[in-house]
Amino acid sequence: MSELETVIISNKDVSCYSQLMERIQNSKTLTKIDINAFDNIWKTAIDFNNWSDSDLVLGCKITHQRLKDTFKLTDESISIIVRVASYDWK
């Protein structure tokens, strides 16, 4: 598991992107490369094509699969990212 995933999982209590990003940016263990990687992950997670259907559950499934196919992330970290992204689309 990468250090980025460790930080994401250790912050599973967050309820919005700004909270998660603040904790990622303030992490003493992450590098600029990690932060940039999260930016790319987040851009994929909130892509309109994932959420264009009115069914939130479908959007979560699409987003989960796209993140899994595109990035080397654990299901646990993907689930946290998808949950936080879904709050933006509710």
C-alpha positions, 0 to 999 in steps of 0.5 A, spaced: 500 500 500 502 506 498 503 512 503 498 516 499 493 510 500 495 510 508 493 517 508 486 516 505 484 510 509 486 514 515 482 519 514 476 515 512 471 520 516 472 526 512 465 528 509 467 532 503 473 533 498 476 540 502 477 536 508 480 530 505 485 535 500 487 539 507 489 532 510 493 530 504 496 537 503 498 537 511 500 530 511 508 530 513 509 523 510 506 525 503 511 528 497 508 533 492 508 527 487 503 524 492 499 530 492 499 531 484 497 523 484 491 525 488 489 531 484 489 526 478 485 521 482 480 526 484 479 529 477 477 522 475 473 521 481 469 527 479 468 526 472 461 528 469 461 522 465 461 518 471 455 521 475 451 523 469 445 518 470 440 520 476 442 514 479 447 515 485 448 508 486 450 507 478 455 513 479 458 510 485 459 503 481 462 507 475 467 511 478 469 505 483 470 501 476 474 507 473 478 508 479 480 501 479 482 500 472 486 507 472 490 507 478 493 502 482 489 503 489 486 498 494 478 497 494 478 500 501 481 507 498 477 507 492 471 506 496 473 512 501 474 517 494 468 514 491 464 516 497 467 523 498 466 524 490 458 522 491 457 528 496 459 533 490 453 529 486 448 529 491 
